[in-house]
Amino acid sequence: MTGGPPGVSGCGYCLPALRLRTEGPRTEHAVADAAQQRENELFTGDGTRRVLSQGEDIVDLMTTACRRAMRNAGLAAHDVERLYGYCSVPPYVTPNPLYLLHRRLGLSAGCLVVPINSEYSNFPLGLLHAHEAVAAGGCRNALVVSGSNWTRHLDYAHRYAAFASDGAGAAVVQPHGHLSVIDSMTYTASDFYESMTMKVRPRTADGWSGLPLDATGTPLPTYALHPGIGLDAVETLMRDELPDLVRRLLDRNDLNGARTALITHQGSRRLLTYWKEHIGPAEYLETFARFGNLTNATYPVNLAHHFDSITSPYLVIASVGTGFHLTALLMKNHRARQVCQLNG
């Protein structure tokens, strides 16, 4: 490929084989807890989700996703100069398994490994950093990957846990790619710092409660959405600020939803419907009913899943994240005209 700015030239993803059914909340009994009632109203949807089996490791999925992305981009392991992304939840506070992935892929000792601990937006932020590095001449070939094993780190007494999935996705960024970042915008609401947290805490299950342990007896961290400010963040910042951020990004570039494909966080059918109505994308690239809520891996998996069929001239990736933050990337699709001709 010749001409054009830096961009994504190949993608890949990998999901566990195990499928579990997700269903809407049961309504035959009244819910006494107000926070639980709010969860039931916010987190809706029917479909399936993917879950790691016992003995299955998320780094295996990340390795497969990266190899597929590299193959699709025609890139050899020794050509990768930077590896951006994150594996979540890691077995150690440090190092991140991104270094283990480096070894499994056979990347060179000169390849810079850059873990990005920015849940859930690791992948879009990795794309942004990779684009800037290639555009500045810091490297020619960057690999961006995100893997999530969150189904092992949730309390299933909570409604939002019912949709969680595991998976991994990756993308290659090169000097001349099919999808190039042309603008970005972020919104940080640090007053909601503790709205979504992951730490060692008790869980509950049928007939059991206590600290979850790994195979060595070490306590495992568990994600929690705060019953107060966490639900507030979902009902206000996540629901309303995300489409507002996307609209402002599009306005700044004299665009509108009708010219864009859209990838967002995918944790609730109610939110997906709301965002679709308020952004109005030409294509909404989502797999919520098929793959569930892939948390960190949502963005690369959906990008890879739809990569060859995007017909819109622009793509927006709008991510949410802990901290609390929102980030939106605007990308130009250099294959849009070609895809339209092939489909026409």
C-alpha positions as CSV (number, residue, x, y, z in Angstrom):
1,M,0.0,0.0,0.0
2,T,1.3,3.5,-0.9
3,G,0.2,7.0,0.1
4,G,-2.0,8.1,3.0
5,P,-1.3,8.8,6.7
6,P,-0.4,6.3,9.4
7,G,-3.3,3.9,10.2
8,V,-4.6,0.5,11.0
9,S,-3.6,-2.0,8.3
10,G,-4.8,-5.3,9.9
11,C,-6.8,-6.6,12.8
12,G,-7.5,-9.8,14.6
13,Y,-9.4,-11.1,17.6
14,C,-9.9,-14.3,19.6
15,L,-12.7,-15.4,22.0
16,P,-13.1,-18.4,24.3
17,A,-15.2,-21.2,23.0
18,L,-17.4,-21.4,26.0
19,R,-20.8,-19.7,25.5
20,L,-23.2,-18.8,28.3
21,R,-26.7,-17.4,28.0
22,T,-27.6,-13.9,29.3
23,E,-31.1,-12.9,30.1
24,G,-33.0,-9.9,31.3
25,P,-33.6,-9.5,35.1
26,R,-36.4,-11.6,36.6
27,T,-39.4,-9.5,37.6
28,E,-41.5,-12.0,39.4
29,H,-40.2,-10.8,42.8
30,A,-39.9,-7.2,43.9
31,V,-36.3,-6.0,44.5
32,A,-36.0,-4.5,48.0
33,D,-32.6,-2.9,47.5
34,A,-32.7,0.4,45.7
35,A,-29.3,0.1,44.2
36,Q,-30.1,-3.4,42.8
37,Q,-33.3,-2.0,41.3
38,R,-31.3,0.7,39.6
39,E,-28.9,-1.9,38.3
40,N,-31.7,-4.0,36.9
41,E,-33.1,-0.9,35.1
42,L,-29.7,0.2,33.7
43,F,-28.2,-3.1,32.6
44,T,-30.5,-4.9,30.1
45,G,-30.2,-7.2,27.2
46,D,-30.5,-10.8,26.1
47,G,-27.9,-12.9,24.2
48,T,-24.8,-14.9,24.9
49,R,-21.4,-14.2,26.4
50,R,-17.9,-15.8,26.2
51,V,-16.1,-17.1,29.2
52,L,-12.7,-18.6,29.8
53,S,-12.8,-22.2,30.8
54,Q,-10.8,-23.6,33.7
55,G,-7.1,-23.8,32.7
56,E,-7.6,-21.3,29.8
57,D,-5.5,-18.2,29.9
58,I,-6.2,-14.8,28.5
59,V,-2.6,-14.4,27.2
60,D,-3.3,-17.3,24.9
61,L,-6.2,-15.4,23.3
62,M,-4.1,-12.2,23.1
63,T,-1.3,-14.2,21.3
64,T,-3.8,-15.6,18.7
65,A,-5.4,-12.1,18.2
66,C,-2.0,-10.5,17.6
67,R,-0.8,-13.2,15.2
68,R,-4.0,-12.8,13.2
69,A,-3.6,-9.0,13.1
70,M,0.0,-9.3,12.0
71,R,-0.8,-11.9,9.3
72,N,-3.6,-9.7,8.0
73,A,-1.2,-6.7,7.9
74,G,1.6,-8.8,6.3
75,L,3.8,-8.0,9.3
76,A,6.5,-10.4,10.7
77,A,7.4,-10.5,14.4
78,H,10.8,-9.0,13.9
79,D,9.3,-6.0,12.3
80,V,7.2,-4.9,15.3
81,E,8.9,-2.0,17.0
82,R,6.3,-1.1,19.6
83,L,3.7,-3.1,21.6
84,Y,1.0,-1.0,23.2
85,G,-1.9,-2.2,25.3
86,Y,-2.9,-4.1,28.4
87,C,-3.9,-7.5,29.8
88,S,-6.6,-7.1,32.5
89,V,-6.8,-8.4,35.1
90,P,-3.1,-9.2,35.5
91,P,-1.8,-11.8,38.0
92,Y,0.7,-9.3,39.3
93,V,0.5,-5.6,40.1
94,T,3.6,-5.5,37.9
95,P,4.8,-6.6,35.4
96,N,1.8,-6.7,33.1
97,P,1.5,-9.9,31.0
98,L,2.1,-7.7,27.9
99,Y,5.8,-8.6,28.5
100,L,4.8,-12.3,28.5
101,L,3.0,-11.7,25.2
102,H,6.2,-10.1,23.8
103,R,8.0,-13.4,24.5
104,R,5.2,-15.6,23.1
105,L,5.1,-13.6,19.9
106,G,8.8,-13.7,19.4
107,L,9.2,-9.9,19.2
108,S,12.7,-8.5,19.2
109,A,14.6,-7.3,22.2
110,G,14.5,-3.8,20.7
111,C,10.6,-3.7,20.7
112,L,9.4,-1.1,23.2
113,V,6.6,-2.6,25.4
114,V,4.1,0.1,26.6
115,P,1.4,-1.2,29.1
116,I,-1.5,1.2,29.3
117,N,-3.5,0.8,32.5
118,S,-6.5,2.8,31.6
119,E,-9.6,0.6,32.0
120,Y,-11.6,0.2,29.8
121,S,-10.0,2.5,27.1
122,N,-6.6,0.8,26.9
123,F,-7.1,-0.1,23.2
124,P,-8.2,3.3,21.8
125,L,-5.6,5.1,23.8
126,G,-3.0,2.6,22.5
127,L,-4.2,3.4,18.9
128,L,-3.8,7.1,19.6
129,H,-0.2,6.6,21.0
130,A,0.7,4.3,18.1
131,H,-0.6,6.7,15.5
132,E,1.4,9.6,17.1
133,A,4.6,7.5,17.2
134,V,4.4,6.4,13.6
135,A,3.4,9.9,12.4
136,A,6.3,11.4,14.3
137,G,8.8,8.9,12.8
138,G,9.4,7.2,16.2
139,C,8.7,3.8,14.6
140,R,7.2,2.3,11.5
141,N,5.2,-0.7,12.8
142,A,3.2,-0.8,16.1
143,L,1.0,-3.5,17.5
144,V,-1.9,-2.6,19.8
145,V,-3.7,-5.2,21.8
146,S,-6.1,-5.5,24.7
147,G,-7.2,-8.7,26.5
148,S,-9.8,-9.1,29.3
149,N,-10.5,-11.9,31.7
150,W,-13.0,-10.0,33.8
151,T,-15.4,-12.8,34.2
152,R,-13.1,-14.2,36.9
153,H,-13.1,-10.9,38.8
154,L,-16.8,-10.1,39.3
155,D,-19.4,-10.5,41.9
156,Y,-22.4,-12.2,40.2
157,A,-24.8,-10.9,42.8
158,H,-24.7,-7.7,40.8
159,R,-26.7,-7.3,37.6
160,Y,-23.9,-5.8,35.5
161,A,-21.8,-9.0,36.0
162,A,-24.4,-11.0,34.1
163,F,-23.1,-9.7,30.7
164,A,-19.4,-10.0,31.2
165,S,-17.3,-11.7,28.6
166,D,-13.6,-12.6,28.1
167,G,-11.7,-12.0,24.9
168,A,-8.8,-10.3,23.1
169,G,-8.3,-8.1,20.0
170,A,-5.4,-6.5,18.3
171,A,-4.5,-4.1,15.5
172,V,-1.4,-3.2,13.5
173,V,-0.6,0.5,12.9
174,Q,1.8,1.3,10.0
175,P,2.8,4.3,7.9
176,H,0.0,3.7,5.4
177,G,-3.1,2.2,6.8
178,H,-6.8,1.8,6.0
179,L,-8.1,3.6,9.1
180,S,-6.2,6.6,10.3
181,V,-6.7,8.7,13.4
182,I,-7.5,12.3,12.5
183,D,-8.8,13.8,15.8
184,S,-9.6,12.9,19.4
185,M,-11.4,14.3,22.3
186,T,-11.6,13.4,26.0
187,Y,-13.7,14.2,29.0
188,T,-12.4,13.5,32.5
189,A,-14.7,13.6,35.5
190,S,-12.3,12.9,38.3
191,D,-14.9,13.7,41.0
192,F,-16.1,10.2,40.1
193,Y,-12.7,8.6,40.8
194,E,-14.1,5.9,43.0
195,S,-17.2,5.1,40.9
196,M,-15.6,2.0,39.4
197,T,-12.9,0.1,41.3
198,M,-11.0,-3.1,41.3
199,K,-9.5,-4.4,44.5
200,V,-9.5,-7.4,46.9
201,R,-13.0,-7.4,48.5
202,P,-15.5,-10.1,49.6
203,R,-17.9,-11.6,47.0
204,T,-21.2,-13.4,47.4
205,A,-22.6,-16.5,45.7
206,D,-25.2,-19.1,46.2
207,G,-24.8,-20.2,49.8
208,W,-21.3,-18.7,50.1
209,S,-19.6,-15.4,50.8
210,G,-16.0,-14.4,51.5
211,L,-12.7,-13.5,49.7
212,P,-12.2,-15.3,46.4
213,L,-8.9,-17.2,46.1
214,D,-6.7,-18.3,43.3
215,A,-5.2,-21.8,43.0
216,T,-2.4,-20.8,45.4
217,G,-4.8,-19.4,48.0
218,T,-4.0,-15.8,47.2
219,P,-7.0,-13.4,47.3
220,L,-8.3,-12.2,44.0
221,P,-9.4,-8.7,43.2
222,T,-13.0,-8.0,42.3
223,Y,-14.6,-5.2,40.3
224,A,-17.4,-3.2,41.8
225,L,-19.6,-0.4,40.5
226,H,-20.2,1.9,43.5
227,P,-23.9,1.7,44.5
228,G,-24.0,5.5,44.7
229,I,-21.6,7.5,42.5
230,G,-21.0,4.5,40.3
231,L,-24.6,4.2,39.3
232,D,-24.8,8.0,39.0
233,A,-21.8,7.9,36.6
234,V,-23.7,5.4,34.4
235,E,-27.0,7.3,34.5
236,T,-25.4,10.7,33.7
237,L,-21.8,10.8,32.5
238,M,-21.8,7.5,30.6
239,R,-25.3,7.8,29.2
240,D,-25.4,11.6,28.3
241,E,-21.8,12.8,28.1
242,L,-20.6,10.1,25.7
243,P,-23.0,11.1,22.8
244,D,-22.3,14.8,23.6
245,L,-18.5,14.2,23.4
246,V,-19.0,12.4,20.0
247,R,-21.2,15.2,18.7
248,R,-18.6,17.8,19.7
249,L,-15.8,15.8,18.0
250,L,-17.8,15.5,14.8
251,D,-18.8,19.1,14.9
252,R,-15.2,20.2,15.2
253,N,-14.5,18.3,11.9
254,D,-17.7,19.4,10.1
255,L,-19.2,15.9,10.2
256,N,-22.3,14.2,11.6
257,G,-23.4,10.7,12.6
258,A,-24.7,10.0,9.1
259,R,-21.2,9.8,7.7
260,T,-19.7,7.7,10.5
261,A,-19.5,4.1,11.8
262,L,-19.6,3.9,15.6
263,I,-18.0,1.6,18.2
264,T,-18.9,2.2,21.8
265,H,-18.8,0.5,25.2
266,Q,-21.2,-2.4,25.2
267,G,-22.5,-3.3,28.6
268,S,-26.3,-2.6,28.3
269,R,-28.8,-2.7,25.5
270,R,-30.6,0.3,27.1
271,L,-27.4,2.4,26.7
272,L,-26.7,1.1,23.2
273,T,-30.2,2.1,22.1
274,Y,-29.9,5.5,23.7
275,W,-26.5,6.2,22.1
276,K,-27.7,5.1,18.7
277,E,-30.7,7.5,18.9
278,H,-28.6,10.5,20.1
279,I,-25.6,10.0,17.8
280,G,-27.4,8.6,14.7
281,P,-24.5,6.7,13.1
282,A,-24.7,5.2,9.6
283,E,-23.3,2.0,11.0
284,Y,-23.3,0.9,14.7
285,L,-20.6,-1.8,15.0
286,E,-21.7,-3.8,18.0
287,T,-21.8,-7.5,19.0
288,F,-23.4,-7.2,22.4
289,A,-26.0,-9.9,21.9
290,R,-23.4,-12.3,20.4
291,F,-20.3,-11.6,22.6
292,G,-21.6,-9.8,25.7
293,N,-19.6,-7.1,27.5
294,L,-16.0,-7.6,26.6
295,T,-14.9,-4.6,28.8
296,N,-11.4,-3.7,27.7
297,A,-11.5,-6.0,24.6
298,T,-14.8,-4.5,23.4
299,Y,-13.1,-2.0,21.1
300,P,-10.5,-4.1,19.3
301,V,-12.8,-7.1,19.0
302,N,-15.5,-5.1,17.3
303,L,-13.0,-3.3,15.1
304,A,-11.6,-6.6,14.0
305,H,-15.0,-8.2,13.6
306,H,-16.3,-5.5,11.3
307,F,-13.0,-4.3,9.8
308,D,-13.5,-5.5,6.3
309,S,-17.1,-4.4,6.0
310,I,-17.1,-0.8,7.2
311,T,-18.5,1.4,4.4
312,S,-18.8,4.7,6.1
313,P,-16.0,7.2,5.3
314,Y,-15.3,7.8,9.0
315,L,-15.3,5.7,12.2
316,V,-15.7,6.9,15.8
317,I,-14.5,4.8,18.7
318,A,-16.1,6.2,21.9
319,S,-14.8,4.6,25.0
320,V,-15.7,4.9,28.7
321,G,-13.3,4.2,31.5
322,T,-12.5,4.2,35.2
323,G,-11.2,7.3,36.8
324,F,-13.8,8.5,35.4
325,H,-13.1,9.3,31.8
326,L,-14.5,9.2,28.3
327,T,-12.4,9.2,25.1
328,A,-13.4,9.4,21.5
329,L,-11.2,8.8,18.4
330,L,-12.2,10.0,15.0
331,M,-10.7,7.9,12.2
332,K,-10.8,8.2,8.4
333,N,-11.7,5.1,6.5
334,H,-9.5,5.2,3.3
335,R,-11.2,2.0,2.0
336,A,-14.8,3.4,2.2
337,R,-15.1,4.1,-1.5
338,Q,-13.6,0.8,-2.5
339,V,-15.9,-1.2,-0.1
340,C,-18.9,0.7,-1.4
341,Q,-18.0,-0.2,-5.0
342,L,-17.5,-3.9,-4.1
343,N,-20.8,-4.1,-2.3
344,G,-22.6,-2.1,-5.0
